[in-house]
Amino acid sequence: MRARILSILMTVLMLVALVPTSAMAATFEEINQQEVFLTQDRNGTCTLASTAMMLRRTAMLRGDQDWQSITEASCREAFWIGGRGLPYKFQYDGMKVAHGRLPGGEANRQILIDMLKEHPEGIVLHAPGVPHAVLLTDYTDGVFYCADPAPNKPNARIPIDQAHGTRIENSYKYWAVTSPDVSLGGPLVLTPDLAEAAESAPVLSDLVPADLGTQEETSAAIVMAQR
């Protein structure tokens, strides 16, 4: 039994070593740190600032180390249309974004809950009647959260009822990332490729004696295997 447990442990350690650090997706806490969020540079650019935040989080989730280079200024240069605003379709550094419409009212709630399950990077939500846009970040424990780029709002994830006028029910437009698909970091998942690697990976009993008798000896073998 001991040899079997140690074999499984060694296989997991070797699989972790196969995954490049740069490819590890960011966690929920990492994409919601204060440094990720932005305040709009000027009046009328709430959609642009919200989009920049969405792209920052997408970049983090796909493992980009230079996500902080995505700013309102860099996005303005890349796709902003002077006098018109945010285009309906555009791309930035391999990230593609498209526009969509919402029915309004209570019907928006379930639509956005479902969308957020597919978009951990968030959704740019726009309420034309205000007018104002925010980055809808998540739906947690029955509450919608957002990042509001308005100058009088904190650079933080806040409940949407604390945003400047934009609410779930009065929003009719949104922008979302259509490519790439990203996900939050979490436990190692054995994809078909990793599962195949696990099948062929040497087990601990092939590397160290099966009759390791002490915790110290077992720990030493694991450390050596990680080097």
Phi, psi and omega per residue, in radians:
M1 nan -0.750 -3.129
R2 -1.077 -0.727 -3.134
A3 -1.119 -0.642 -3.141
R4 -1.151 -0.770 3.135
I5 -1.091 -0.768 -3.140
L6 -1.151 -0.603 3.099
S7 -1.100 -0.771 3.124
I8 -1.105 -0.751 -3.130
L9 -1.072 -0.771 3.138
M10 -1.107 -0.686 3.127
T11 -1.079 -0.746 3.118
V12 -1.090 -0.766 3.135
L13 -1.067 -0.693 -3.132
M14 -1.223 -0.608 3.113
L15 -1.173 -0.702 3.095
V16 -1.053 -0.675 3.135
A17 -1.164 -0.414 -3.131
L18 -1.334 -0.340 -3.063
V19 -1.598 2.070 3.131
P20 -1.071 2.428 -3.137
T21 -1.023 -0.663 -3.094
S22 -1.156 -0.321 -3.103
A23 -1.602 -0.080 -3.110
M24 -1.267 2.249 -3.133
A25 -1.222 2.602 3.099
A26 -1.222 2.758 3.122
T27 -1.583 2.977 3.098
F28 -1.022 -0.741 -3.133
E29 -1.140 -0.673 -3.100
E30 -1.188 -0.719 -3.123
I31 -1.356 -0.096 3.107
N32 -1.973 0.263 3.069
Q33 -1.264 2.705 -3.033
Q34 -0.968 -0.656 -3.070
E35 -1.134 -0.304 -3.112
V36 -1.335 -0.540 -3.004
F37 -1.540 2.665 -3.038
L38 -2.225 2.699 2.963
T39 -1.872 2.352 -3.085
Q40 -1.054 2.500 -3.061
D41 -1.293 -0.499 -3.049
R42 -2.712 2.997 3.094
N43 -1.125 2.468 3.055
G44 1.489 0.133 -3.136
T45 -2.050 0.469 3.140
C46 -1.110 -0.645 3.109
T47 -1.169 -0.656 -3.132
L48 -1.172 -0.801 3.130
A49 -1.140 -0.697 3.118
S50 -1.132 -0.676 3.102
T51 -1.153 -0.709 3.109
A52 -1.047 -0.702 3.103
M53 -1.146 -0.717 3.113
M54 -1.083 -0.732 3.134
L55 -1.207 -0.623 3.073
R56 -1.036 -0.812 -3.110
R57 -1.198 -0.632 3.066
T58 -1.090 -0.790 3.134
A59 -1.058 -0.732 3.114
M60 -1.087 -0.726 -3.093
L61 -1.241 -0.374 3.063
R62 -1.679 0.096 3.004
G63 1.626 0.231 3.136
D64 -1.260 2.316 3.130
Q65 -1.522 -0.289 -3.077
D66 -1.817 0.554 -3.086
W67 -1.056 -0.448 -3.123
Q68 -1.214 -0.253 3.090
S69 -1.268 -0.210 3.088
I70 -1.456 1.977 -3.092
T71 -2.320 3.025 3.067
E72 -1.077 -0.681 -3.134
A73 -1.141 -0.772 -3.121
S74 -1.174 -0.604 3.103
C75 -1.250 -0.632 3.099
R76 -1.071 -0.728 -3.139
E77 -1.193 -0.557 -3.035
A78 -1.427 -0.704 -3.011
F79 -2.572 -0.092 -3.123
W80 -1.190 2.396 3.128
I81 -1.827 1.943 -3.119
G82 -1.008 2.294 3.134
G83 1.452 -0.197 -3.129
R84 -2.150 -0.646 3.093
G85 1.867 -2.472 -3.048
L86 -1.423 2.209 3.112
P87 -1.183 2.883 3.117
Y88 -1.332 -0.514 3.086
K89 -2.418 2.405 3.103
F90 -2.888 3.002 3.067
Q91 -2.476 2.747 -3.100
Y92 -2.565 2.027 3.086
D93 0.869 0.818 3.102
G94 1.433 -0.047 3.096
M95 -1.720 2.139 -3.091
K96 -1.791 2.414 -3.081
V97 -2.245 2.474 3.109
A98 -2.384 2.708 -3.106
H99 -1.638 2.614 3.060
G100 -2.544 2.960 -3.125
R101 -2.111 2.615 3.116
L102 -1.993 2.666 -3.133
P103 -1.281 -0.413 -3.108
G104 1.615 2.853 3.097
G105 1.246 -2.767 -3.102
E106 -1.096 -0.436 3.138
A107 -1.065 -0.416 -3.136
N108 -1.146 -0.527 -2.989
R109 -1.009 -1.001 -3.078
Q110 -1.175 -0.608 3.098
I111 -1.038 -0.811 -3.094
L112 -1.280 -0.583 3.051
I113 -1.047 -0.809 3.141
D114 -1.146 -0.698 3.139
M115 -1.129 -0.703 -3.114
L116 -1.142 -0.476 3.064
K117 -1.114 -0.531 -3.131
E118 -1.653 -0.219 -3.061
H119 -2.281 1.354 3.100
P120 -1.126 -0.313 3.086
E121 -1.256 -0.292 3.135
G122 1.785 3.046 -3.078
I123 -2.364 2.303 3.054
V124 -1.351 2.059 -3.056
L125 -1.959 2.251 -3.063
H126 -2.155 2.252 3.073
A127 -1.870 1.772 -3.047
P128 -1.046 -0.553 -3.078
G129 -1.248 -0.273 -3.087
V130 -1.354 -0.884 -0.324
P131 -1.511 2.535 3.120
H132 -2.898 2.604 3.101
A133 -2.146 2.576 3.060
V134 -2.358 2.929 2.988
L135 -1.691 1.943 3.055
L136 -1.308 2.023 -2.974
T137 -1.644 -0.697 -3.065
D138 -2.977 2.919 3.044
Y139 -2.177 1.900 -3.027
T140 -2.277 2.226 3.101
D141 0.910 0.737 3.064
G142 1.417 0.145 -3.101
V143 -2.166 2.338 2.995
F144 -1.476 2.325 3.093
Y145 -2.021 2.722 -3.126
C146 -2.604 2.954 2.946
A147 -2.034 2.089 -3.071
D148 -1.782 2.076 -3.113
P149 -1.383 0.015 -3.135
A150 -1.026 2.488 -3.074
P151 -1.023 -0.475 -3.101
N152 -1.625 0.204 -3.140
K153 -1.971 2.632 -3.115
P154 -1.269 2.683 3.007
N155 -1.368 1.420 -3.021
A156 -2.860 2.865 3.023
R157 -1.423 2.100 -3.079
I158 -2.294 2.732 3.032
P159 -1.032 2.499 -3.047
I160 -1.148 -0.387 3.112
D161 -1.268 -0.073 3.035
Q162 -1.750 0.019 3.139
A163 -1.355 2.917 -3.130
H164 -1.382 1.453 2.996
G165 1.426 -0.542 -3.108
T166 -1.283 2.228 3.104
R167 -2.305 2.920 3.121
I168 -1.060 -0.767 -3.013
E169 -1.299 -0.497 -3.068
N170 -1.725 0.199 3.131
S171 -1.659 2.410 -3.116
Y172 -2.232 -0.143 -3.131
K173 -2.267 2.646 3.033
Y174 -2.629 2.782 2.983
W175 -2.209 2.380 -3.121
A176 -2.426 2.661 3.086
V177 -1.290 2.206 3.104
T178 -1.731 -0.316 3.108
S179 -2.838 2.366 0.086
P180 -1.490 2.882 2.976
D181 -1.371 2.278 -3.129
V182 -2.239 2.873 3.129
S183 -2.554 2.784 3.112
L184 -1.260 2.588 3.079
G185 -1.170 2.601 -3.130
G186 -2.952 -2.782 -3.136
P187 -1.053 2.661 3.106
L188 -1.070 2.211 3.114
V189 -1.866 2.271 -3.140
L190 -1.414 1.621 3.014
T191 -1.218 2.912 3.117
P192 -0.912 -0.705 3.136
D193 -1.139 -0.772 3.135
L194 -1.214 -0.620 3.101
A195 -1.084 -0.706 3.110
E196 -1.127 -0.685 3.107
A197 -1.132 -0.634 3.131
A198 -1.124 -0.654 -3.135
E199 -1.116 -0.642 -3.065
S200 -1.654 -0.138 -3.111
A201 -1.232 2.446 3.090
P202 -1.148 2.450 3.131
V203 -1.556 2.913 -3.037
L204 -1.048 -0.614 -3.101
S205 -1.147 -0.322 3.078
D206 -1.422 -0.298 -3.022
L207 -1.859 -0.533 -3.108
V208 -2.350 2.796 3.124
P209 -1.001 2.488 -3.099
A210 -1.280 -0.275 -3.057
D211 -1.792 0.564 3.068
L212 -0.929 2.226 -2.971
G213 -1.843 -0.263 -3.065
T214 -2.209 2.751 3.104
Q215 -1.095 -0.631 -3.132
E216 -1.103 -0.744 -3.132
E217 -1.156 -0.697 3.131
T218 -1.123 -0.779 -3.135
S219 -1.099 -0.685 -3.137
A220 -1.130 -0.681 3.125
A221 -1.136 -0.681 -3.138
I222 -1.171 -0.736 3.113
V223 -1.057 -0.784 3.132
M224 -1.076 -0.652 -3.123
A225 -1.190 -0.472 -3.111
Q226 -1.395 -0.281 -3.071
R227 -1.324 nan nan
